[in-house]
Amino acid sequence: MRVFMIGGTGLLGSAAAQLFLERGHEVRTVALPPLPVGAPIPKEMDVRLCNYLEMTDNEVLDMMDGCNCFVFAAGVDERVEFPAPVYDAYKKYNIDPLNRLIPLAKRAGITKTVVLGSYFSYFAKKFPQMRLTEKHPYIRSRIDQEQAALSYADENMDVSVLELPYIFGTQPGRKPVWVILIEQLKNMGPITFYPKGGTAMLTVHQVAQVIVGAAEKSKGGVTYPISCCNYTWDDFLRIVHEAMGVPDRKIIHITPAMFKLFGLTMRKQYKDRGIQSGIDPVGLADIMCMNTFIDDRWAKYLGATQDDIRAAIFDSVKLSVEAFEGNTELIGMKGE
């Protein structure tokens, strides 16, 4: 299989590229410069460093020539900040590219597309009474992204969307997304105030496995809710505290009402900064105070195997602390 990937030098894309190569496939990628210093970017991968949004259709078709699989491992998530209306930014970076690139992939003869999505889509569909797409622009955008991708599935194109949860692992030279958690915990003082609840999660290596598995096995148009492990917040935070060097730090549970009061403060802070949050901080209470757990059957079906999630969390937090304290120079996520 010859794979064309957007984002093949990123945390998830590079791990998937390495696994594709190990299984005998070829990989070409377009990715934003610069490369993270020390990152294990596969030498066998054909890399073009540029902004794919600025490439012409013919330039994209040249990169796709001879390929039979397209992987979209780019875009932005809710942690990248934008002014209102924030949905427009998600549309620009997560939805519009698929409406351009998948038709080009069809023209190039590509028959498989794999899109990296969000597990928020899974819960929006599972619990419609929560009205998650109405409350949160980011979640609405992920549902719209899924619908856009799946609209291209037909007898000539298999399309799969991976609904990915919390992901842990590091790439040398790249800033972890968990720096924001470290900042929040540092601002709380010596005690962690957190709700009851929990989340699905997996490691970077397991993400690579399900990407490759979807490329090799998926048929038709399908979404896969992905998880390899479900942790309560308490279990997760104990690992976080240990990695921060404060293993005995106390956890005090806050109620949904208390969380929403904090969310009102966050709303004002966003407004004062001219930012609209993709996840409404008041409505976030309903998500954080539940167990957003997912069965691991689809991850296993796509080839995910056991991995050390505890070590992945620990390493992610250690690097996040270093980044927060300014002890290392890292490339952060960009809004493009």
MOLINKA-V683195 format. One record per backbone hydrogen bond with DSSP energy under -1.0 kcal/mol. NH is the residue of the N-H (numbers start at 1). CO is the residue of the C=O. If there is no record, write none. Layout:
# MOLINKA-V683195
nh=<NH	NH>
co=<CO	CO>
This chain:
# MOLINKA-V683195
nh=<3	4	5	6	7	10	14	16	17	18	19	20	21	22	23	24	25	26	28	29	30	31	39	41	45	46	48	50	54	55	60	61	62	63	64	65	67	68	69	70	71	72	73	80	88	90	91	92	93	94	96	99	100	101	102	104	105	106	107	108	109	110	111	113	114	115	116	117	119	121	123	124	125	126	127	130	131	135	136	138	140	141	142	143	144	145	146	147	148	149	150	151	152	153	154	157	158	159	160	161	162	163	164	166	168	174	175	179	182	183	184	185	186	187	189	192	194	198	199	200	201	202	204	207	208	209	210	211	212	213	214	215	216	217	218	222	224	226	228	229	231	233	236	237	238	239	240	241	242	243	244	245	246	249	252	254	259	260	261	262	263	264	265	266	267	268	269	270	271	272	273	274	275	276	284	285	288	289	290	292	292	293	300	301	302	303	304	309	312	313	314	315	316	317	318	319	320	321	322	323	324	325	327	331	336>
co=<26	69	28	71	30	7	10	12	13	14	15	16	17	18	19	21	20	1	3	46	5	48	36	39	42	27	29	31	51	52	56	57	58	59	60	61	64	2	2	112	4	114	6	77	85	86	87	88	89	90	91	95	96	97	98	100	101	102	103	104	106	105	68	158	70	160	72	162	164	118	119	120	121	122	123	127	128	131	132	278	136	137	138	139	140	141	142	143	144	145	146	147	149	150	157	154	111	220	113	222	115	224	162	200	202	171	331	176	178	179	180	181	182	183	186	250	252	290	231	292	229	166	168	203	204	205	206	207	208	209	210	211	212	213	214	159	161	163	201	201	199	197	232	233	234	235	236	237	238	239	240	242	241	246	192	194	255	256	257	258	259	260	261	262	263	264	265	266	267	268	269	271	270	82	280	282	284	285	287	198	290	291	296	297	298	300	299	307	308	309	310	311	312	313	314	315	316	317	318	319	320	321	322	173	334>
